[in-house]
């Protein structure tokens, strides 16, 4: 197998055994970036010379009998939102332009400790706040399967870099599908972990050097194989100080490692947020594949509607997103709410109401979130995983000429609000549930499609194990022809 075809885990094994040199592998991926990045625009800052020096040092250490870890000498890129010493971390925000990180994010520290070599940063939307990846500082990132379409966001540069073969491994973040959406738009695997089990300290936003972590937001891996997702998850999961002084993370084993005995729930579409027919059919096909191999499809849904869940999600999400809004934007939201009918449940108005919540009102919505979490717990007494869409459509064409709230997507020939892109992602985000993104093949448009596997809180190993079952059954990454 060529370097391009090897997983990050395989590269680490071969470099560790001396079968490959880190210097050669690192040079290979640097050459891929230099050759193709102009077309994709995924990598926005680099440290090639330092990476090559570190690769040579990794080879010397290996020759001397020292291996740092399973990623010893493996080069990788990482989402610009993570602080990496010596690189920019501006997340497309002009006020942050030119800032160079002086410390590493916790996840970066752990990847480096396992031997990884960071070769560059990948693009994000402005402040990681869109499902497309573009900004005024670094421009637009294109989908490697069709440059007229977005790779998704906010980890869009991460997904594009992986699919184009610029890196064997990536690490992203997710508050509204920002790992799962790019994974699905680029035919990749990705994992949104249970909230809080991989430290997000050193992620921007909120701000550089922040000690607190954003509610709802998590960080996790993207990769071309489940093996690499599992490896990066294992290397980065675990509490950090001060919690680590008195607590340890002890996740339960996967409820099933083979389809036999696995109980599968299915939610392929919903009238509240319609899903492309080919995606819904792909989710059903994945469930049937598991059933043919011994799994049981259980007719079970949570004890709430998608509309009810989404309103609570937005009312918890909106205050987080609005925390950095200027006063003029808050004034505009207040006017929108004032002019809206009391029973207006459109996504834009719900978000505006959420952005204006007083803390005493937010506490009520937080209680609603906790109650929905109890209903999720009850559901997972009857099933082990729930298969659901991550997004309503394949990757969208670039759309930057309209404001977020004025955009629309096309679902089965009908126009739907652009904000529908976060409805299905919110299923796992609101109550901090784990969700693993899995590719389902290609849409008739030629673009990849995928889904998410949602599991019970702290059931990360179960959702990843189910993803591995599907990968072994043929639901796997297929490299875009232009980057083979």
C-alpha positions in Angstrom: 0.0 0.0 0.0 1.1 3.5 -0.7 1.6 6.2 2.0 -1.6 7.8 0.8 -3.6 4.6 1.4 -2.3 3.9 4.8 -4.2 4.9 7.9 -2.6 7.1 10.6 -2.5 4.0 12.8 -0.7 2.0 10.1 1.7 4.8 9.5 2.6 5.0 13.2 3.2 1.2 13.2 5.4 1.3 10.1 7.4 4.3 11.3 7.8 2.7 14.7 9.1 -0.5 13.2 11.5 1.3 10.8 9.6 0.1 7.7 9.0 3.8 6.9 10.8 6.9 7.8 8.9 9.8 9.4 10.9 12.2 7.2 9.7 10.6 4.1 6.1 10.4 5.2 6.1 14.0 6.3 7.7 15.2 3.1 5.0 13.2 1.2 2.1 15.0 2.8 3.8 18.4 2.5 4.2 17.7 -1.2 0.4 16.9 -1.4 -0.5 20.2 0.2 1.9 22.1 -2.0 0.5 20.4 -5.1 -3.3 20.6 -4.4 -4.0 23.1 -1.8 -4.5 26.0 -4.2 -7.5 24.1 -5.6 -9.0 23.1 -2.2 -7.8 25.9 0.1 -8.0 23.7 3.2 -4.6 24.5 4.8 -4.2 28.1 5.9 -1.0 28.1 7.9 2.0 25.8 7.9 5.2 24.8 9.8 6.7 22.6 7.1 10.4 23.3 7.9 9.9 22.7 11.7 7.8 19.6 10.9 10.6 18.1 8.8 13.1 18.8 11.5 10.8 17.0 14.1 10.3 14.1 11.6 14.1 13.6 11.4 14.3 13.7 15.2 11.5 11.1 15.4 13.6 8.9 13.1 16.7 9.3 15.2 14.7 8.5 18.4 13.2 5.4 16.8 16.7 4.3 15.7 17.8 4.7 19.3 15.0 2.6 20.6 12.6 5.3 21.7 9.0 5.4 20.5 6.8 8.3 21.7 3.5 6.6 21.1 1.2 5.1 18.4 1.5 8.3 16.3 5.3 8.4 16.5 6.4 10.5 13.6 3.0 10.7 12.0 2.3 14.1 10.4 -1.2 15.7 10.6 -3.0 18.9 10.1 -5.5 20.3 12.7 -8.4 22.7 12.7 -7.4 26.3 13.1 -9.6 26.6 16.2 -7.0 24.7 18.3 -4.1 26.6 19.7 -0.8 25.3 18.4 2.5 26.9 19.5 3.9 29.1 16.7 0.9 29.0 14.4 -2.0 31.3 13.9 -5.3 30.7 15.5 -7.5 33.4 14.1 -10.6 31.4 13.1 -11.2 33.8 10.2 -11.8 36.7 12.6 -10.0 40.0 11.5 -9.6 41.1 15.2 -7.5 37.9 15.8 -5.4 38.3 12.6 -1.7 37.9 13.2 -2.1 36.4 16.6 0.4 33.5 17.1 -0.3 30.9 19.8 2.0 30.6 22.7 0.6 27.4 24.1 -1.0 24.2 22.8 -4.6 23.2 23.3 -5.0 20.1 25.6 -6.0 17.9 22.7 -2.9 19.1 20.8 -0.7 18.3 23.8 -2.0 14.8 23.9 -1.6 14.2 20.2 1.9 15.5 20.3 2.7 13.3 23.3 1.6 10.3 21.2 4.2 11.3 18.6 2.1 13.3 16.1 3.8 16.1 14.2 1.6 19.1 13.3 2.3 20.3 9.8 -0.4 23.0 9.4 -3.7 24.4 10.4 -7.0 24.0 8.4 -9.6 26.6 7.6 -12.8 27.4 9.5 -15.8 29.7 8.9 -15.8 33.0 10.8 -15.5 32.1 14.5 -16.6 28.5 13.6 -20.1 29.8 13.2 -21.4 28.3 9.9 -22.0 25.1 8.1 -19.8 26.3 5.2 -16.1 27.2 5.5 -15.2 30.6 4.3 -13.9 33.9 5.8 -12.4 37.2 4.8 -8.9 36.3 6.0 -8.4 32.9 4.3 -11.1 32.7 1.6 -13.3 29.7 0.7 -12.5 26.0 1.2 -13.8 23.8 -1.6 -15.2 20.2 -1.4 -12.7 17.8 -3.0 -15.6 15.9 -4.7 -16.9 19.1 -6.4 -15.2 22.5 -5.9 -18.6 24.2 -6.5 -19.8 22.8 -3.2 -18.8 23.4 0.4 -17.0 20.7 2.5 -19.2 21.8 5.4 -18.3 23.6 8.6 -17.1 24.4 10.9 -14.4 21.7 10.6 -14.6 22.1 6.8 -10.9 22.6 6.3 -10.3 19.5 8.3 -12.6 17.3 6.2 -11.4 18.7 2.9 -7.7 18.1 3.9 -8.5 14.5 4.8 -10.5 13.8 1.7 -7.9 15.3 -0.6 -5.1 13.4 1.1 -3.2 16.3 2.7 -3.2 14.5 6.1 -3.9 11.0 7.5 -5.7 12.4 10.6 -7.6 15.5 11.7 -9.2 16.9 14.9 -12.3 19.1 14.9 -15.0 20.5 17.2 -18.7 20.3 17.2 -21.6 22.3 18.8 -24.1 22.1 16.0 -22.7 19.3 13.7 -19.3 20.8 13.0 -17.6 17.4 13.0 -20.5 15.4 11.7 -21.6 17.7 8.9 -18.1 18.0 7.2 -17.6 14.2 7.7 -20.9 13.5 5.9 -20.3 16.1 3.1 -16.8 14.6 2.5 -17.5 10.9 2.9 -15.5 10.5 6.1 -15.8 9.1 9.6 -16.0 11.5 12.6 -16.8 11.3 16.3 -18.6 13.8 18.5 -17.8 12.6 22.0 -20.0 12.7 25.1 -19.8 16.2 26.4 -16.7 16.9 28.6 -14.7 13.7 28.1 -12.1 15.2 25.8 -10.9 18.6 27.2 -11.7 21.5 24.9 -9.4 23.9 26.7 -7.3 25.8 24.1 -10.1 25.9 21.6 -11.1 29.2 20.1 -13.8 30.4 20.5 -14.5 31.3 23.2 -11.2 33.4 23.3 -7.5 32.8 23.3 -6.4 31.6 26.7 -9.9 30.9 28.1 -9.9 28.7 31.2 -13.6 27.8 30.8 -15.1 25.5 28.2 -18.2 26.3 26.2 -21.5 24.5 27.1 -22.6 22.0 24.5 -19.3 22.3 22.4 -17.0 19.2 22.2 -13.8 18.3 20.4 -13.1 15.1 18.6 -11.4 13.3 15.7 -12.1 13.0 11.9 -10.5 10.3 9.8 -10.8 8.1 6.8 -11.2 5.0 8.9 -12.9 4.0 12.2 -9.5 2.6 13.3 -8.1 6.1 13.3 -11.1 7.7 14.9 -10.9 5.2 17.8 -7.1 5.7 18.1 -7.3 9.5 18.2 -10.3 9.2 20.7 -8.3 6.9 23.0 -5.3 9.2 22.9 -7.2 12.4 23.8 -10.1 11.2 26.1 -9.6 11.8 29.8 -10.1 14.6 32.2 -7.6 17.4 32.7 -6.7 19.5 35.7 -8.3 20.3 38.1 -10.9 17.5 37.7 -8.2 15.0 37.0 -6.8 15.5 40.5 -9.8 13.6 42.0 -11.7 12.0 39.1 -10.9 9.4 36.4 -12.8 8.7 33.2 -13.9 5.0 33.0 -16.1 4.6 29.9 -18.2 1.4 29.6 -17.2 -1.2 27.0 -19.2 -1.3 23.8 -22.6 -2.9 24.3 -21.8 -5.0 21.2 -18.8 -5.5 19.0 -20.6 -7.6 16.4 -24.0 -7.1 14.9 -25.5 -10.1 16.7 -27.2 -8.7 19.8 -27.1 -5.1 18.8 -30.4 -3.3 19.1 -30.8 -0.6 16.5 -33.3 2.3 16.4 -34.1 4.1 13.2 -35.1 7.7 12.6 -34.3 8.4 8.9 -36.5 11.4 8.3 -39.2 13.6 9.9 -41.9 15.9 8.6 -40.5 18.7 10.8 -37.1 18.5 9.1 -37.4 16.6 5.8 -34.4 14.6 4.6 -33.2 13.9 1.1 -34.8 10.6 0.0 -31.4 9.1 -0.9 -30.0 9.9 2.5 -33.1 8.4 4.3 -32.8 5.3 2.1 -29.1 5.0 2.8 -29.8 5.1 6.6 -32.4 2.4 6.2 -30.0 0.4 4.0 -27.3 0.6 6.8 -29.8 -0.7 9.4 -30.9 -3.5 7.1 -27.2 -4.5 6.6 -26.8 -4.7 10.4 -30.0 -6.7 10.6 -28.8 -9.2 8.0 -25.7 -9.8 10.1 -27.7 -10.4 13.3 -28.7 -7.1 14.7 -32.3 -6.3 15.7 -34.1 -3.3 14.4 -36.3 -2.0 17.2 -39.3 0.2 16.6 -38.5 2.8 19.2 -38.3 6.6 19.2 -37.7 9.1 22.1 -40.7 10.4 24.0 -40.6 13.8 22.4 -41.0 15.3 18.9 -38.2 16.6 16.8 -39.8 20.1 16.9 -39.9 20.1 20.7 -36.3 18.9 21.0 -35.1 21.5 18.5 -36.7 24.4 20.3 -35.0 23.4 23.6 -31.7 23.0 21.7 -31.9 26.4 20.1 -32.8 28.1 23.4 -29.7 26.5 25.0 -27.5 27.1 21.9 -28.5 30.7 21.1 -27.1 32.4 24.3 -23.7 30.7 23.6 -23.6 31.9 20.0 -24.8 35.4 20.9 -22.2 35.9 23.7 -19.9 37.5 21.2 -22.4 39.5 19.3 -22.0 43.3 19.1 -24.7 45.6 20.6 -26.1 46.5 17.2 -26.8 42.8 16.5 -28.5 42.3 19.9 -30.7 45.4 19.1 -31.7 43.8 15.8 -32.6 40.6 17.5 -34.7 42.4 20.1 -36.6 44.2 17.3 -37.3 40.9 15.5 -38.7 39.4 18.7 -40.8 42.4 19.4 -42.3 42.3 15.9 -42.9 38.5 15.9 -46.2 36.9 16.8 -46.1 35.2 20.3 -46.7 31.8 18.6 -43.9 32.2 16.0 -41.8 29.1 16.3 -39.6 29.7 13.2 -35.9 28.9 13.8 -34.8 32.5 13.3 -37.3 33.8 16.0 -36.5 31.0 18.4 -32.8 31.8 18.1 -33.5 35.5 18.6 -35.4 34.8 21.8 -32.7 32.5 23.0 -30.0 35.2 22.4 -31.9 37.6 24.6 -32.6 35.2 27.5 -32.1 36.5 31.1 -30.2 34.0 33.2 -33.4 33.2 35.3 -35.2 32.3 32.0 -32.2 30.3 30.8 -32.4 28.1 33.9 -35.9 27.0 32.9 -34.7 26.0 29.4 -31.8 24.2 31.0 -34.2 22.2 33.2 -36.1 21.3 30.0 -32.8 20.1 28.6 -32.2 17.9 31.6 -35.7 16.4 31.3 -35.0 15.6 27.7 -31.8 13.9 28.8 -33.9 11.6 31.0 -36.0 10.7 28.0 -32.9 9.8 26.0 -31.8 7.6 28.9 -35.1 5.8 28.8 -34.9 5.3 25.1 -31.4 3.7 25.4 -32.8 1.1 27.8 -34.6 -0.4 24.7 -32.0 0.2 22.0 -28.2 0.5 21.9 -27.8 3.0 19.0 -30.0 5.3 17.0 -29.3 5.8 13.3 -30.3 9.3 12.1 -29.4 11.9 9.5 -26.6 14.3 10.3 -27.8 16.8 7.7 -30.9 17.0 5.4 -28.9 17.0 2.1 -25.5 16.3 0.6 -23.0 19.1 0.5 -24.6 22.4 -0.5 -23.3 24.6 -3.3 -21.3 27.6 -1.9 -23.8 30.3 -0.8 -22.2 33.5 0.5 -24.3 36.1 -1.1 -27.1 36.0 1.5 -27.2 36.3 5.3 -27.4 33.1 7.3 -31.1 33.6 8.0 -32.0 34.3 4.4 -30.4 31.2 2.9 -32.3 28.1 1.8 -31.4 24.5 0.9 -33.2 22.2 -1.5 -34.6 19.0 -0.1 -36.3 16.7 -2.6 -37.0 19.6 -4.9 -38.5 21.8 -2.1 -36.9 24.8 -0.5 -36.2 24.6 3.3 -34.5 27.0 5.7 -30.7 26.8 5.8 -31.0 26.5 9.5 -32.4 23.0 9.0 -28.7 22.0 8.7 -28.5 22.0 12.5 -31.8 20.3 13.4 -30.6 16.7 13.2 -27.2 17.5 14.7 -28.9 19.0 17.7 -30.3 15.5 18.6 -26.9 14.6 20.0 -25.6 18.0 20.9 -28.3 19.2 23.3 -27.9 16.5 25.9 -24.2 15.8 25.3 -24.6 12.4 23.6 -21.9 10.7 21.6 -22.5 10.4 17.8 -20.3 8.8 15.2 -20.5 10.0 11.5 -20.4 7.2 8.9 -20.3 7.4 5.1 -23.2 5.9 3.2 -21.9 6.0 -0.3 -22.6 8.5 -3.1 -25.6 10.5 -3.9 -26.9 10.6 -7.5 -25.3 14.1 -7.7 -21.9 12.4 -7.2 -21.4 13.9 -3.8 -20.9 11.7 -0.7 -23.7 11.2 1.8 -23.7 9.9 5.4 -25.4 9.6 8.7 -24.8 9.7 12.5 -24.9 6.9 15.0 -26.2 8.3 18.3 -25.6 6.4 21.6 -26.3 6.9 25.3 -24.3 9.3 27.3 -20.8 7.8 27.8 -21.6 5.2 25.2 -18.9 6.4 22.8 -17.4 2.9 22.4 -20.8 1.6 21.4 -21.3 4.1 18.6 -17.7 3.7 17.3 -18.0 -0.1 17.4 -21.2 0.1 15.4 -19.4 2.4 12.9 -16.7 -0.3 12.6 -19.4 -2.9 11.9 -20.7 -0.8 9.0 -17.2 0.0 7.7 -16.5 -3.7 7.5 -19.7 -4.2 5.7 -18.6 -1.8 3.0 -19.7 1.6 4.3 -16.3 3.1 3.8 -14.4 6.2 2.7 -13.8 6.5 -1.1 -11.2 9.0 -2.2 -12.3 11.7 -4.7 -11.0 10.8 -8.2 -9.2 14.1 -8.6 -7.0 13.4 -5.5 -6.3 9.7 -5.9 
